[in-house]
Amino acid sequence: GWTRGMSYWLPSESHLDAGPIYVRENGKLHMVNQGTGGVGDVTPKTRPFRLFAREFSVELCMNKEDDRARRQRTDHFIFTYTKEGNLRYSAKSLFSLVLGYISDNVDHIDSLIGFPEQIAEKLFSAAEARQKFTEPVTGLRALQKFTEAYGSLVLCSLCLRDRYLVISERLEEIKSFRELTSLDLSCCKLGDEHELLEHLTKEALSSIKRLLLKDNSLSDVGLRRMTAPVRVLKKGLENLLVLDLSCNPKITDVGIGYLLSFKKLNCLDISGAGLKDVNAVTKRIQTQIGLVPSKVPLKEFDHSNCRTEGWAEQTVLQWEQAVLEASKPRDNLRSATLHFYGKTHRLEKVVKCKMLESETKAPRNLQFYKEKVQNCHLPLKREVAGSPELRNNKKRALAEQDKERTSKQKHLCLTVEDWDLLNTY
């Protein structure tokens, strides 16, 4: 009766085969027959144990995050080839790994003040290679951290000649540069109301010694605003040595009067300005600033010598390339039209080149420079110059010049417009 009850609970043949079932009774081992439910005396047979069904298959899956981490791990190695052509890899140094991590998150840096310059330069180049400074918001924030800490090392000379699109697209980044010594804004058509011209009078750019503003549609109003801090507060562009204002026909004799506040000027170019009395302006510049008109074009105004120098040199090139890529569709349309109207384009090119040549070659070269003390190599004149009579005469002449300057400064009165300008600074 017990065996029948046991066979009743056995699974049917339609189910999966679970193997033989053994029952021990009265000290003997019996095998229960699944088909008939009977019990028989048999010896146990070994059968392989199967954990999974035959249809079960194992598939190795990896998460996407693990895949990304695996790709990043390959950056930790340097792959090279041996002379035999075999692939060889070596692990990067811990310094390069940390440098790469910080450059990837350079916008999260709080401050770099007091950080070593050698390591900061490598960090800047690493972030520059990843084009971190071209990003709209984070790039500006990271660039400001570098310029606040290192100033002229980031950029000491900036040439933006004929790059008005770069100025308009990257104005905030350009304004973040500090302690520039040379700035070329020629042929940018900025005008008197541009924000960058107002920025020139700030303390961050008081170190500028060479400023080129050729062909920028400037007038007397722009010069008055640009020179107001120097004329009244003795701040702003007080260290200016070279100034180029050529090809600005709206500048008149009144505007030249504002330039007389730059006492440290060594070279001045006002060729192509709208002067009414050139001789009077020349004499005024010569007497009040001590600049002499030059008969030969000066090398200081050769724009081919002006370059962008500093850590951010490649960054400025990346900005320019981004602007060019953004304007590519327009260039393609223009090239299609020029391909159709090829002859007229050639004629326009020739006319434009002739106009540029006529503009650059002004009828009268109005370049001024501060001449050095001449005839110092003659011993006779040295002895004569050392006489007490000549010394007294020189002292009298200098005293008279000082009196004239002080009297002129007393007669200089501030207008309402000047006070309005000063209130804005």
C-alpha positions, 0 to 999 in steps of 0.5 A: 500500500505504501508503494502505490501511494508513492507512485501516485505522486510521481510526475507523469511522462509528459513532464521533464525526466527527473531521473530514477527514484530510489526507496530504501525498505527493510534494509534493501534499496528499491527503484520505483518505476515511473511508468507503472509505479512499480518497485524493483530491486536494482543496483544504483546507476550513476547518472550525470547531474545537469544543473540547467536544461539543455535549452539554457544558454549563458550570455555575457552582458556588460553595462554601458558605464562599464564600457565607458570606464573601459575606454577611459582606462585605455587613456592610462597607457601609451601605445608605441611600436618597436623596431620589429613592429610589435605593439608595446604599451607603457603606463602613464605617469601619475602626474599626467593622469592627474593633469588630464583629470584636472584639465577635464574639470578646469572650470571647477577650479576655485583659484590658481593664485599662488600655484606654480607657473610651470605646472600652470602652463602645462595645465593650460596647454592640456585644457587648451588641447581639449578645447575647454576654452572654446566652450561658451560658459565654462571656457570663460570661467576657466580663462578668468581663473588663469588671467587673474593669477598669471596676467601677462603670462597668459597673453602679453600681445594680442593681434586682432587685425581685421577680426571683427567677428572674433571680437563680436563672438568672444568679447567677454573672453578678450576683456578677461585678458590682463596686463597686455602690453600690445594690442592691435585692433586695426581695420575692425571698424569698431566706432566710438561706441564700442564696448571694447574701446571703453574697456581700454581705459580700465586698470586691467589694461593700464599696462598697454604700451602699443595700441594700434587703432588704424581704420576704426571709424573713430572721431573726436568723441571717441578720442575724448572718451578714451583719454578722459581718465588720463587727462583728469585722473592720471589713469588708464592709458598713461603708459602708452608709448606707440599709438596708431590712429591712421585712416580715421578721417573723422579725427580733426584738430580738436581730437588731436588736442586730446592726445597731448595728454599722453606725455610718454608717447614715443611714436604717433601716426595720424596719417589720413586724419581729417586735419584742417591745419596740418602745420599748426597740429604738427607744431603743437605736437612738437612743442607739447609732447616733443615728437618730431615728424618723420620723413620715412615710415617708422618700423613701429607701425609695421603691422607685420611685426604684431603677433599674438604671444602667450599661453593663449596663442592657440586659444585665439586661433581656435576661436578664429577657426570656430568663427570661420566654420560657423560662416562656411555656409555663407562662403559656399553661397558666395563662392557659387555666385562668384563662380557664376559672376567670375569676371565682375568679381575680378574687377571688384578685387582689382578696384578694392586693392587699388582703393586700399593702396590709395588709403594706405599711401596717404598723400602726406605721411604724418608719423611722429617720433621722439628723437634722441639727443643728437651730437653727443659723440662730439667732444667739443660740444660736450665741453661747450655744453659743460660751461656754466653759462650754458647751464644757466641758460638751460635752467632758465629755458626749462623754468620758462617751459614749466611756467608755460605748461602750468599756465596752460594747465590752469587754463584747461577747464573741464566741460560738462561732458568731461564730468559726465565721462568721469562719473561713468568710471 
